[in-house]
Amino acid sequence: MKDIEQIIKEVTGTMAMEGMHLREEDKQRIRVCLSDQVTFDEMKKRIIQKHTVRI
């Protein structure tokens, strides 16, 4: 598998071409998932919970 930092550089470049820029927080999330600390599904759930408005 490619080095995690190389993958992040490639994702950063691809996102920038589309006018979207990754914050350091986003890059850290990618590192956590690629190092198998958390699954992508679990990280997605955390992000959704963080940004869900509770009434």
Secondary structure, 3 states (H helix, E strand, C coil): CCCHHHHHHHHHHHHHHCCCCCCHHHHHHHHHHHCCCCCHHHHHHHHHHHHCCCC
